[in-house]
Amino acid sequence: MRVNYNYIKGIALLVTVVSLYAFSSVRNSSRKVGTPLIHFIGEDNLFVTHETVSKLLIQNQQTVTDKPKEIIDLNGLETALNSNPMIKQAQVFIDVEGKITAEIEQKKPLARVSTNASFYIDDMGSYMPLSTNYTARVPLVTGAIYKNELGNVYHIAKKVQEDDFLKKHVIEIHQNEDKSIDLKFRLHDFTIHLGSLKSLDKKVNNLKAFYQKAMRDQTLDTYSVVNLKFDNQVICTKK
């Protein structure tokens, strides 16, 4: 009988490949996870510390370090990290060598509420707690502020953050009971009445024009109130 050596070689090669794959899979799944690497994306100012993130990388009340790869629940770890109110988004990866990496994007504060309760308003308009690790230099928000009604002050805080002139000068955003907004400048003691946020861009342009003229005339420190409630004019009250 004639032997088909090519057929035998093919079977042998297939068995070898399957065996190597099975061996590699078993070895890979049993590989132990090393100490997690924590990488913060974006700014260097850390509101949440490496230690806090490490404590969140817990599975079944135990650290993931030295655990087999096959029992690591990456989705569970990401859920735990994303539950932290200072974390905007977190992703957890594990490579073939068992190295686990957590990439953390923190929330970015736009303003700091300073009333009976103190907290940040983040860049998504949401509540963000204060951090014992770092204090952001952002405008204070005072007045009638409620955690479930941050839309109005978020709108003006976002405008301050995005506008170079306002970002340089505004240190306080005050919301009155009727939701009207007042501003305070860093170097001058007059109060700026914005009123509602209707026609905000026009009001800000009017404020800039007033400021430039008053600075040239050296009259900035002679006013107690700068009223922008009417979008087509600036009404000033002298001290």
JOJO-V861588 format. One record per residue. N is the residue number from 0. PSI is psi in whole degrees, -180 to 180 (* if undefined). BURIAL is b if it has 24 or more other C-alpha atoms within 12 Angstrom, else e. D_FIRST is the distance of its C-alpha to the first C-alpha in Angstrom with 1 decimal. Layout:
BEGIN
n	psi	burial	d_first
N	PSI	BURIAL	D_FIRST
N	PSI	BURIAL	D_FIRST
END
This chain:
BEGIN
n	psi	burial	d_first
0	137	e	0.0
1	129	e	3.8
2	131	e	6.4
3	91	e	9.6
4	-30	e	12.2
5	-38	e	15.1
6	-44	e	14.5
7	-42	e	14.6
8	-39	e	17.6
9	-44	e	19.3
10	-44	e	19.1
11	-41	e	20.4
12	-42	e	23.1
13	-44	e	24.1
14	-41	e	24.5
15	-45	e	26.5
16	-46	e	28.8
17	-41	e	29.4
18	-45	e	30.2
19	-39	e	32.5
20	-44	e	34.2
21	-42	e	34.8
22	-43	e	36.1
23	-40	e	38.3
24	-45	e	39.6
25	-44	e	40.5
26	-40	e	42.2
27	-42	e	44.0
28	-29	e	45.3
29	-4	e	46.6
30	138	b	48.3
31	145	b	52.1
32	136	b	54.6
33	-176	e	57.1
34	128	e	60.8
35	141	b	61.3
36	132	b	62.5
37	122	b	65.4
38	121	b	66.1
39	130	b	69.2
40	135	e	69.2
41	-136	e	72.4
42	153	e	75.7
43	-15	e	76.1
44	116	e	78.8
45	112	b	77.1
46	-30	b	78.5
47	132	b	75.7
48	166	b	74.7
49	-38	e	71.4
50	-41	e	72.3
51	-44	e	72.8
52	-42	b	69.4
53	-40	b	67.8
54	-28	e	69.4
55	-21	b	68.0
56	60	b	64.4
57	139	b	64.3
58	125	e	61.6
59	42	e	62.4
60	22	e	65.6
61	148	e	63.6
62	151	e	63.0
63	-13	b	59.5
64	135	b	59.4
65	16	e	56.7
66	149	b	55.1
67	143	b	51.4
68	-37	b	50.6
69	-19	e	49.0
70	1	e	52.3
71	124	b	54.5
72	95	e	56.0
73	-40	b	56.9
74	-39	e	58.5
75	-40	e	60.7
76	-41	b	61.8
77	-41	b	62.7
78	-42	e	64.7
79	-43	b	66.6
80	-43	b	67.5
81	-13	b	68.5
82	-14	e	70.8
83	127	b	73.0
84	-6	b	76.0
85	-6	b	76.1
86	125	b	72.5
87	-45	b	71.9
88	142	b	68.1
89	142	b	65.5
90	141	b	61.8
91	131	b	59.5
92	156	b	56.2
93	133	b	53.7
94	-180	e	51.2
95	-22	e	47.8
96	-3	e	49.7
97	12	b	51.8
98	123	b	55.0
99	134	b	57.0
100	133	b	59.6
101	120	b	62.5
102	123	b	64.2
103	127	b	67.7
104	117	b	70.0
105	159	b	73.5
106	154	b	76.1
107	116	b	78.8
108	139	b	82.4
109	-32	b	84.9
110	160	b	87.9
111	117	b	89.1
112	130	b	91.0
113	82	b	94.0
114	-142	e	95.7
115	-31	e	95.7
116	143	e	91.9
117	129	e	90.3
118	168	b	87.0
119	157	b	85.3
120	122	b	84.5
121	-179	b	81.2
122	0	b	80.0
123	3	e	78.6
124	20	b	81.9
125	166	b	80.8
126	138	b	82.2
127	124	b	81.2
128	160	b	82.6
129	157	b	84.5
130	139	b	82.6
131	-8	e	84.0
132	-31	e	81.9
133	141	e	83.3
134	123	e	86.1
135	142	b	85.7
136	90	e	88.7
137	162	b	89.0
138	147	b	92.0
139	147	b	93.5
140	124	b	93.6
141	175	b	96.7
142	-146	b	98.5
143	90	b	97.2
144	133	b	93.4
145	136	b	91.0
146	-32	b	87.4
147	7	e	86.3
148	66	e	88.4
149	-2	b	87.5
150	-42	e	86.9
151	-50	b	90.4
152	-29	b	90.5
153	-42	b	86.9
154	-48	b	87.7
155	-35	b	90.6
156	-39	b	88.8
157	-39	b	85.9
158	-41	b	88.5
159	-43	b	90.1
160	-36	b	86.8
161	-17	e	85.9
162	120	e	89.3
163	-40	e	90.3
164	-50	e	94.1
165	-40	b	93.8
166	-35	b	91.3
167	-36	e	93.8
168	-35	b	96.8
169	126	b	95.9
170	-14	b	96.0
171	137	b	96.7
172	120	b	95.8
173	126	b	98.1
174	123	b	97.4
175	171	e	100.4
176	-31	e	100.5
177	12	e	100.5
178	5	b	97.3
179	156	b	99.3
180	135	b	98.3
181	152	b	100.4
182	152	b	99.3
183	139	b	100.7
184	158	b	100.5
185	-44	e	99.9
186	0	e	103.1
187	148	b	105.5
188	8	e	107.0
189	154	b	107.4
190	134	b	105.4
191	115	b	103.4
192	107	b	103.4
193	-30	b	100.3
194	-138	b	100.8
195	169	b	97.9
196	10	b	94.8
197	137	e	95.5
198	40	e	95.7
199	-45	b	94.5
200	-41	e	93.6
201	-40	e	97.0
202	-40	b	98.8
203	-40	b	96.9
204	-39	e	97.8
205	-40	b	101.4
206	-43	b	101.2
207	-43	e	100.0
208	-43	e	102.7
209	-46	b	105.4
210	-44	b	104.1
211	-42	e	104.1
212	-45	e	107.7
213	-32	e	109.0
214	-41	e	107.5
215	-38	e	109.3
216	-5	e	112.5
217	44	e	112.1
218	8	e	112.7
219	-35	b	109.4
220	10	e	111.2
221	-2	e	114.1
222	148	e	112.1
223	-28	e	111.3
224	136	b	109.3
225	111	b	107.2
226	117	b	106.6
227	15	b	103.7
228	-30	b	103.6
229	118	e	104.7
230	-7	e	102.0
231	9	e	104.5
232	164	e	106.8
233	122	b	107.3
234	121	e	110.2
235	141	b	111.3
236	127	e	113.7
237	157	e	115.6
238	*	e	116.3
END
